[in-house]
Amino acid sequence: AAYDVRYILLHQDLLDGEGQRAWRERLRSFPAPFYEDSSLIAYRTLPHLRVEDVTAGGERRVDVHIGDRIQLLGYRVDAGESSADDEVRVTLFWQSDGELSKSYHVFVHLVSERGRLVAQHDGIPMWGTLPTWSWWEGEIIQDEHSLMLDESFPDGEYTVYAGMYDFSTKARATAVTSDGKTLPDGAVLLETIEIDHE
């Protein structure tokens, strides 16, 4: 299988001075290292997204402030036919407006018409590879999640919610819309999908 290369890690203990200079020259066009200490330098390889890119592929734009320093800029929900054993793919676009010290986890929940949680995906953004403490100011993060449907789900409407919580305390981050409305339970309503087993 093919995988995206998301990081380049330089172990300084394994490189002499000439080797370090050669690698730094090769990586000169990359963003500045997001982590560096006496033994390790870490570069991220993914290209920068721009705000205008968030809606370029049919994504829906939202502006919800999460916690103190994160914004949910937009999202895309790919539900396919939404039948039994299908997968709902959710892509979220986050942006930080300052340095983060907390490790926030993302939650994406699928809730039935009766308010029952039927599917969820929680975790560090982008399948565990982009913890919030590694984000830099202004960076836009494309974060993907999958919700698995099951044939036991009754036909009907289901709502997709997303948000964040502090992993150390499990407390949800506040979610405030651009017009100042605080959303219940820090949950942003993204989209309602129809499940039909026929």
VOGU-3710 file (C-alpha; in Angstrom, 3 decimals, decimal comma):
1> aaydvryill> 0,000/0,000/0,000  1,110/3,584/-0,618  1,436/6,033/2,260  1,876/9,805/2,367  5,200/10,922/3,827  4,135/13,351/6,543  7,341/13,871/8,519  11,076/13,881/8,013  13,024/13,274/11,220  16,727/14,105/11,384
11> hqdlldgegq> 18,543/12,327/14,188  21,451/14,646/14,822  23,357/12,023/16,808  23,561/9,924/13,636  24,785/12,752/11,369  28,112/14,502/11,396  28,332/18,241/10,781  28,538/17,846/7,008  25,560/15,489/6,971  23,441/17,898/8,995
21> rawrerlrsf> 24,306/20,797/6,687  23,492/18,706/3,598  20,086/17,704/4,926  19,228/21,245/6,021  20,051/22,449/2,505  17,772/19,810/0,972  14,944/20,831/3,289  15,400/24,569/2,875  12,132/24,900/0,896  10,129/23,128/3,628
31> papfyedssl> 8,352/24,948/6,476  10,549/25,552/9,503  10,915/22,537/11,819  7,945/22,162/14,149  10,150/20,470/16,743  13,864/20,669/17,480  16,105/19,674/20,370  19,707/18,593/20,795  19,133/15,217/19,162  16,097/15,509/16,855
41> iayrtlphlr> 14,803/17,879/14,185  11,270/17,242/12,865  9,906/18,633/9,583  6,378/18,307/8,266  6,113/17,569/4,545  2,483/18,342/3,719  1,875/21,538/1,716  0,225/24,500/3,375  -3,498/24,905/2,791  -4,938/28,370/2,259
51> vedvtagger> -8,310/29,575/3,552  -9,616/29,704/-0,016  -8,713/26,027/-0,442  -11,251/25,066/2,216  -14,221/25,511/-0,132  -12,437/24,773/-3,418  -13,499/21,109/-3,509  -17,128/21,528/-2,487  -16,422/21,759/1,229  -18,851/23,708/3,381
61> rvdvhigdri> -17,501/26,766/5,154  -18,221/27,362/8,825  -16,581/29,639/11,355  -16,760/28,152/14,822  -14,214/28,983/17,499  -13,155/25,904/19,476  -11,635/26,545/22,881  -9,208/29,451/23,080  -7,126/29,171/19,914  -8,716/26,886/17,317
71> qllgyrvdag> -11,247/27,543/14,583  -13,254/25,028/12,611  -13,174/26,648/9,165  -15,113/24,083/7,165  -15,935/20,459/6,547  -16,933/17,868/3,978  -19,201/14,880/4,604  -19,070/12,062/2,042  -21,915/9,708/2,841  -22,167/7,729/-0,417
81> essaddevrv> -25,426/5,815/-0,650  -25,656/5,680/3,162  -26,844/2,079/3,187  -25,898/-0,848/5,412  -22,178/-1,426/5,911  -21,277/1,882/4,215  -18,738/4,346/5,501  -19,322/8,037/6,165  -16,131/10,006/5,578  -15,815/13,324/7,370
91> tlfwqsdgel> -13,076/15,849/6,575  -12,587/18,768/8,966  -10,517/21,887/8,381  -9,027/23,428/11,516  -6,879/26,511/12,028  -4,930/27,641/15,067  -4,546/31,352/15,847  -1,776/30,795/18,379  0,526/28,291/20,003  -1,226/25,380/21,689
101> sksyhvfvhl> 0,018/23,513/24,729  -2,920/21,126/25,178  -3,431/17,887/23,306  -6,990/18,158/22,084  -8,700/15,101/20,652  -11,351/15,405/17,963  -14,718/13,698/18,225  -16,973/12,974/15,258  -20,334/11,503/16,250  -23,294/10,142/14,333
111> vsergrlvaq> -26,552/10,585/16,254  -29,963/9,085/15,475  -33,272/10,960/15,353  -33,882/9,826/18,939  -30,602/11,346/20,101  -28,738/8,036/20,395  -25,034/7,895/19,564  -24,702/5,119/16,970  -21,188/5,641/15,558  -18,145/7,690/16,478
121> hdgipmwgtl> -14,505/8,328/15,760  -12,370/10,048/18,394  -8,664/10,722/18,399  -5,683/12,930/17,685  -6,223/14,824/14,409  -5,394/13,141/11,111  -5,285/9,552/12,317  -3,017/10,388/15,218  -0,275/12,114/13,203  -1,005/15,812/13,881
131> ptwswwegei> -1,443/16,492/17,613  -2,692/19,995/18,340  0,459/20,906/20,292  2,428/20,540/17,033  0,288/23,054/15,078  1,748/26,450/14,343  -0,121/29,739/14,201  -2,203/30,195/11,041  -1,680/26,637/9,831  -4,748/24,943/8,317
141> iqdehslmld> -5,090/21,270/9,196  -7,029/18,853/6,997  -8,320/16,189/9,371  -10,078/13,015/8,193  -12,377/10,657/10,067  -14,514/7,635/9,180  -17,817/6,533/10,672  -18,864/2,967/9,993  -22,549/2,295/9,372  -24,167/-0,980/10,307
151> esfpdgeytv> -27,109/-2,910/8,904  -28,716/-2,755/12,345  -29,228/1,018/12,012  -32,905/1,753/11,284  -33,794/3,788/8,201  -34,067/7,475/8,913  -32,135/10,692/9,417  -28,838/10,812/11,303  -26,865/13,888/12,279  -23,088/14,295/12,171
161> yagmydfstk> -21,531/16,348/14,983  -17,901/17,289/15,606  -15,852/19,048/18,247  -12,821/18,714/20,500  -12,012/17,777/24,075  -9,008/18,041/26,369  -7,638/14,506/26,491  -6,128/14,906/29,965  -9,418/15,976/31,601  -11,962/14,702/29,031
171> aratavtsdg> -13,623/18,137/29,241  -15,062/19,315/25,953  -13,754/22,530/24,451  -16,327/25,280/24,052  -17,705/25,865/20,552  -18,789/29,417/19,738  -20,199/30,539/16,384  -19,102/33,699/14,585  -22,206/35,505/15,885  -21,366/34,638/19,493
181> ktlpdgavll> -23,689/31,667/20,057  -22,291/28,965/22,359  -23,182/25,510/21,054  -24,468/22,899/23,539  -21,866/20,354/24,678  -19,245/21,907/22,395  -20,754/19,964/19,461  -20,903/21,502/15,991  -23,777/20,195/13,853  -22,273/19,471/10,454
191> etieidhe> -24,849/17,688/8,377  -27,875/15,394/8,430  -27,742/12,254/6,297  -30,425/9,764/5,303  -29,885/6,058/5,824  -31,925/3,842/3,547  -31,377/0,087/3,449  -33,276/-0,416/0,191
//
